[in-house]
């Protein structure tokens, strides 16, 4: 529940900061499949080709964030983000010149008017690869 409270507070703060902008966004929440310690949370602009506004990743023993400073979390930046042929990819790194520390890869599928389905993995480079399932949280 604490994670949900942090997400809600973070989203509200981001919306407040972006109140002047007319850009629509969507939240995405990913849960680890088989591990309660694994999660990915992000806020995505609705404009194609735009990187996430912020990303927060949890894995066993570590948390990573691109949204300001968070006690105990490793601060990273979005190194690259792209969507290509039904796959959504995000790489997080210490800076643009560094190798990625976190890689997120999601397959995207949709049938008819059903909500989009996202399934994939988050890789903490040097630690492990964790399967995740995601849903948009508007």
C-alpha positions as CSV (number, residue, x, y, z in Angstrom):
1,X,0.0,0.0,0.0
2,X,2.9,2.3,0.7
3,X,4.0,2.0,-2.9
4,X,0.5,3.0,-4.1
5,X,0.6,6.1,-1.8
6,X,3.9,7.1,-3.2
7,X,2.7,6.6,-6.8
8,X,-0.5,8.7,-6.2
9,X,1.5,11.5,-4.5
10,X,4.1,11.4,-7.3
11,X,1.5,11.5,-10.0
12,X,-0.3,14.4,-8.3
13,X,2.9,16.3,-8.0
14,X,3.8,15.7,-11.7
15,X,0.3,16.8,-12.8
16,X,0.6,20.0,-10.7
17,X,4.0,20.8,-12.2
18,X,2.6,20.1,-15.7
19,X,-0.7,21.9,-15.2
20,X,0.1,24.6,-17.7
21,X,0.9,22.0,-20.4
22,X,-1.9,20.7,-22.5
23,X,-0.3,17.3,-22.9
24,X,-2.3,14.2,-22.0
25,X,-0.5,11.5,-20.0
26,X,-1.2,8.0,-18.9
27,X,0.2,6.1,-15.9
28,X,1.4,2.6,-16.3
29,X,1.9,0.1,-13.4
30,X,3.8,-3.1,-13.9
31,X,3.9,-6.0,-11.4
32,X,6.5,-8.7,-11.1
33,X,5.3,-12.1,-12.1
34,X,6.3,-14.3,-9.2
35,X,8.0,-11.6,-7.1
36,X,6.3,-9.0,-4.9
37,X,9.7,-7.1,-4.8
38,X,9.5,-6.3,-8.6
39,X,7.6,-3.4,-10.0
40,X,7.7,-0.7,-12.7
41,X,5.7,2.6,-12.5
42,X,5.8,5.3,-15.1
43,X,4.0,8.3,-16.6
44,X,3.8,8.3,-20.4
45,X,2.9,11.2,-22.7
46,X,0.3,10.5,-25.2
47,X,2.4,11.9,-28.1
48,X,4.2,9.3,-30.1
49,X,8.0,9.2,-29.8
50,X,8.0,11.0,-26.5
51,X,10.0,9.4,-23.6
52,X,8.3,8.8,-20.2
53,X,7.9,11.8,-17.9
54,X,9.2,9.6,-15.1
55,X,10.0,6.0,-14.3
56,X,10.3,4.2,-11.0
57,X,11.6,0.6,-10.8
58,X,11.9,-1.8,-7.9
59,X,13.8,-5.1,-7.8
60,X,15.0,-7.2,-4.9
61,X,17.0,-4.9,-2.6
62,X,17.0,-1.9,-5.0
63,X,14.8,0.9,-6.2
64,X,15.6,3.2,-9.2
65,X,13.9,6.5,-10.1
66,X,14.0,9.2,-12.6
67,X,11.6,11.4,-10.6
68,X,13.8,13.6,-8.4
69,X,15.4,12.3,-5.3
70,X,14.0,9.5,-3.3
71,X,15.6,8.2,-0.1
72,X,17.4,5.0,-0.8
73,X,16.7,5.0,-4.6
74,X,19.3,5.1,-7.3
75,X,18.8,8.2,-9.5
76,X,18.8,7.5,-13.2
77,X,17.7,9.3,-16.4
78,X,15.9,8.0,-19.4
79,X,18.7,7.2,-21.9
80,X,16.4,6.1,-24.7
81,X,12.8,5.2,-25.2
82,X,11.1,3.9,-28.4
83,X,8.1,1.9,-29.6
84,X,8.6,-0.2,-32.7
85,X,6.3,-2.9,-34.2
86,X,4.5,-3.9,-31.1
87,X,7.4,-3.5,-28.7
88,X,8.0,-0.7,-26.2
89,X,11.6,-0.3,-24.9
90,X,13.1,2.0,-22.2
91,X,16.7,2.2,-21.1
92,X,17.6,4.0,-17.9
93,X,21.2,5.1,-17.1
94,X,23.2,7.4,-14.9
95,X,23.6,9.8,-17.8
96,X,23.3,9.7,-21.6
97,X,26.9,8.6,-22.1
98,X,26.6,5.6,-19.7
99,X,25.5,2.1,-20.5
100,X,22.0,1.3,-19.3
101,X,21.6,0.2,-15.7
102,X,17.9,-0.8,-16.2
103,X,16.2,-2.1,-19.4
104,X,12.5,-2.4,-19.7
105,X,11.1,-4.4,-22.7
106,X,7.3,-4.8,-23.2
107,X,5.4,-6.5,-25.9
108,X,2.1,-4.7,-26.8
109,X,-1.0,-6.4,-28.0
110,X,-4.6,-5.4,-28.5
111,X,-7.7,-7.2,-29.8
112,X,-10.6,-5.1,-31.0
113,X,-11.7,-2.5,-28.5
114,X,-10.1,-4.3,-25.5
115,X,-7.5,-2.5,-23.5
116,X,-3.9,-2.8,-24.5
117,X,-2.0,-5.7,-23.0
118,X,1.6,-5.3,-22.0
119,X,3.9,-8.1,-21.0
120,X,7.7,-8.3,-20.8
121,X,10.6,-7.9,-18.5
122,X,12.7,-5.5,-16.5
123,X,16.4,-6.2,-16.5
124,X,18.6,-4.8,-13.7
125,X,22.0,-5.1,-15.5
126,X,24.3,-7.2,-13.4
127,X,21.6,-8.4,-11.1
128,X,18.8,-10.2,-13.0
129,X,15.9,-10.3,-15.4
130,X,12.3,-10.2,-14.0
131,X,9.1,-10.9,-15.9
132,X,6.4,-8.2,-15.6
133,X,2.8,-7.6,-16.6
134,X,1.6,-4.0,-17.0
135,X,-1.6,-2.1,-17.3
136,X,-2.4,1.6,-18.0
137,X,-3.7,3.4,-15.0
138,X,-5.4,6.6,-16.3
